[in-house]
Amino acid sequence: MDSLNHTTVTHFVFLGLTGNWRRLELALFAIFSIIYLLILAGNFLIMVTVVCDRSLHTPMYFFLGNLSFIDICHSSVTAPKMLYDFLFARKTISFEGCITQLFFLHLSACAEIFLLTIMAYDRYVAICHPLQYMSIMNLKVCIWLVGALWVGAMVHSLVQTVLTIRLPYCGPNVIDSFFCDVPPVIKLACTDTYLTGLLIVSNSGMISLVCFLALLASYVIILVSLRGRTAEGRRKALSTCAAHLLVVVLFLGPCLVLYTRPASSFSMEKVVAVFYTVVTPVLNPVIYTLRNEEVKHAMKKLRDRKVFSWRK
């Protein structure tokens, strides 16, 4: 509490993505505006499809709908502020706004990591224990798992936020990024942050690493179990798993790069941050719709139903 009393910084200034190259910023505003609209439209479409089509009322698609919801939340933490800042030379955020952004960023990112791990477990049960699948992964269990992942994500985010705000900030206030995250913010604290940084990296890095190893173990077991299956059974199982594994690599890869190393200057850090906060959420709907015949068929039925209702 004494540390908070010495905090004199009232706002932070972002350097942004481009170093205030105005023409490039306007071009990026147009590009990222389209991407953000695609994130909202694509993920919302998946959510509506899963809810409206009874054939998709299964654990796998229940988790897919939740993934789309988290992707919307995750991208909305950073994208609107980034788009707003593209239009102005001076990019600022209040101290309270920065802490709020930091909190919800870690909340949504951690929730997505936990959900991807649960989805891997769901595939493991479906492929390795198909006869017990519906009894193990019933609706009540799925709801409890989703509730647990949000509680776990909340605890993680609170730890990150408390470790950040307990430090004194008395200047400078320039963040070399386009959003507030723990590593660049604690660099600005006017005290030694080695121990705090170590705790933060241990917390975020450990979650990413443990979940990644759990995912890896799940897919190793799945691949081993597929050896005795028919060619058609292997093809169907591998198709579903490949889509999920691609999403895992696209999201967890950048997280491991950002959070399993001590805070330091890293020339590609902004590119990695853009990738996991904006690019991955727009790729997820594409991966799950283009590679999934059930989702595409359900979307076609939803479209036809709307056309029929309109004509009538």
Order of alpha helices (4+ residues) and beta strands (2+ residues): alpha-beta-alpha-alpha-beta-alpha-alpha-alpha-beta-alpha-alpha-alpha-alpha-alpha-alpha
